[in-house]
């Protein structure tokens, strides 16, 4: 079973394999993004039936993301299950202050800890990597508090290392754009509602259907602020500007704006005083 991992060329991989092996058994938090997919894949092959791959479905995850995660899990024959959580029932999460991610991680990973104990798994893994350490991520506080393990960080894996390793293994999503929950599109101190999340999901689905990737639709009340890769801006203006404007206005936005800085992760963190 382990021969599939022989394709990995990274010099950091032996350390990662030893870390996972030494934990003995684990639940892997799996979203379908490249980080958690690779971690789930390697853990599945090293720990076999002593691993459980879990996807937490909430209002912050799109139906399409869940479907893709389930299809990948089935393809790789993961021991996979989905748990459904109503994160908007938590008032601290709904209020959406700068600590929202911490409250959400606490809720989700607390459920994973309970499930792991019930089913006899010793540890919980998450797919954070060393590039995440310097970003504004209050969710790390919750991960540390609950003693969640981050094998990629322990082994010194960066995002580039993860993509390279996933490519070595032939994982179909090795170059998939970074995922972030729908709540990350809504500015802090703006309450989160299912209606807002639905507007964002439909807007981004429309742009994805037009062929765009690696973008965000940020929700500023009645204004949609679109962040695109710089290479896509000219096409957006020349080919799709009018139809995207019309579509998003039908979804409930009065104004549709293009952010000239382009797409960057965590742009809503720019207003936070570090």
N, C-alpha and C positions, 0 to 999 in steps of 0.2 A: 504493500500500500504506500510506503514511503518513497518508492522509486519515482513517483510523479514529482516529488520535490527536488529531485536531482538536477532539474533544469535550472534551478536558481543559481545565479552567478554571483550575487552580492556577497562580499566578504563579511558583512554583518549578519548574514543569515544563520550561521552556526550558533551564534550567541542567542539569537531570537528563538531558534529551535530548542536550545537548552532551557531557556526561561520558561517556554510553554510546557515542555516535558516535565520540568521540575514542579510545576504547579499541580500536576496530577489529574485534576478534573476542573472543568470550567464551563460557565455560561458565557457566551459571546453576545454582546449587544450588537445587533446587525440591522443596518438600515438599507443596504443595497448599494451604498456608495462604495467607492473603490477602497477606502481604508478598512471599513468593516468587512467588506467582501474578502479582501486578502487575508485579514486576520481570521475570519471564519474558515476560509479554505485551508489555511495552514494548520489551524487548531483542529479542524475536522480530521485531517490526515495524520496528525501526530497523536491526538488523544482518542480518536475514533469515537466509540460509544460513551467515552467519559467526557464528551463535549455535547453541549446543547446550544443551538443557535436560536436566539430569540429576537423577533422584531416587535417593537412596541408601536402599535398604531394609535395615533391620536389625531385631534383636529388639525395639528400642525403638519401632518404628513399627507401628501396628495394620494388619491386613489391609484394614480399611475405609478408613483414611486413604490407603493405597496405591491402592486401587481408585478413590477419588474423585479423586486426583491424576492418575491415568492417564486417567480420563474427561474431565477438564478439558483435559489436554494434547491429547487427540485432538480435542476440540471446537474448540480454538484452532489446531489444525494445527501444534503445536510440533514442532521437530526434537527428539524426546524419547527418552530411553533410561533404563532402570533398572539400577542395579548392586546386587548383593547382597553385604552385608558381615556378618560374624559378629563383632560388637563384643564379645560376652561371651567370646571367645577371648583377649581382652586382660585380663590379671590386674589392671592398674591401674584399668580401667573396672569390672570385677567388684567390686573392693573398695569402690568407691563412697565415696571420701573427698570433701572439698569441692572437689577439683580434677578430679572425674570429667568434667565437661563439657569441660574443656581437653583431656584425654586422648582423649575421643571425637571432638571437633572435629579434633584433629591426625590421628587415624586416617582419618576420612572425607575431610577436605579434602586430605590427602596423596594419597589415591587419585584424587581429582578432578584434582589437579595432574598426576599421572602420565598420566591419560587425556587431559587437555587437550594435553599435550606430544605424545603419540602421534598425536593427531588434528589437530594444528596450530592449536589455539586459543591466543591469547596470554594471556588473563586468566581468573580465576575471580571470579564475582560472588556475593555473599550478600545476603540481604534485610534485614539489620540497619538499624534507623532510629535517630534521635537519642534517642528515649525509652529505648532499650536501654542507652545509655551509662552511666546512673546506677544501673542495677540491678546486682546481683551476678552477673556473667557471666564466669567465668574462661575461657570459650571464646573471648573476644575476644583473649586472649593468643596462642592458636593461630592465629587468623585473621591477626593482625599478623605473627606469625613466618613464616607461609607466604605473606605478601604478597597475601592475598585482598582484593579490592576490594568496598567497600560503597557503591554509588552513591547510595542514599537518604541515608546519613549525609553524603556529600560535597555533596549538593544541599540538605541541611537539612530533609529530610522527617521529620515525626513520624508516629506511628501514625494520628492523625486525618487528616493529609494523605494518607496511603496509602489510607485508607478512602474519603475524599472523591473522590480521583482514580479509584479503582476503581468507585465509584458513577457518576461521570461517564461512564465507559466502558461501563457496563452489565454489569460482571462479576458473575456470579450469587452469588459468595461475598464480596461487598464488606463484609458485616457478619458474616461467620463469626467465631465466638469464637476467641480466640487458641489456637494449638496449642502443645503442649509434649510432649516425648518421654515415654514411660511411665516411664523411670527417674526423672523428676522427682517421682514420687509416693512414692518410697522415701527415708526419711531417710538423711542422710549417715552413714557408718560402719556401715551395714547392707548386707551383701553382696547383690548383685543376682543373682537366678536366673530362669530361664525360667518356673518355676512361679509365682513371685510376679508376674511380668509378665503371665502368663496370667490370674491371679486379678483383677488390676487391669483388664485389658482387658475381661473378661467382666462385671465389676461396672459399669464405665462404659458399656458397650454396653447393659446392661439399663436404666440410668437414662436413657440417650438414647432408647431405645425408648418410655419412658414420657412423653417429651416435654420432658425437661430439657435445657438447654444452658448453657454457661458454668459448668461445675462441675468438681470433681476428687474422686476417691476416693484418699485418701492411705493408704498401706499401713504400718501399725505392727504388724508381726508378726501376731498373731491379732486385731488391732483394725483395722477400717476406719473412717477418719475422713472423713466426707463434707463437702465445702465446696460450698455452693449459693449462688446469687444470693439476696440478702436477700428479694426479692419471691417467691421460690419456697419459702421455709421453711414458711410457713403451709400451703400445699398439700401439701407433703411430709408434715407431721405429721398433717394431717386425712385425707388420701386414700391415701397410699402407704407410710406408716411400716411397717406390719406386713408387707406383701408384700416390700418392699425388705429388711427385716431377715431374713425367711425366705430370700430368694434369696441374699443375701450369706453367710448362714450355711452354705448348701448349697455355696457356693464354697470354704468353708474358714475363714471368719472366725468367731471365737467371739463377738465383740462388734461391734456396728455403732453408731457414734456420729455425731451431727450437730454440726459445729463452729458455735457460735453467732456467731462473727465473720463467717461467710459466706465466699464464694469470694474469694480474692485471689491474684494471680500470685506465684509464688516464696515461698509461705508457709514452706516448709522452710528457706529462707535466714534466717528470723527468728532461728534459734538460733546463727547464725554471728556471731562477734565481728568486726566490720568494722575 
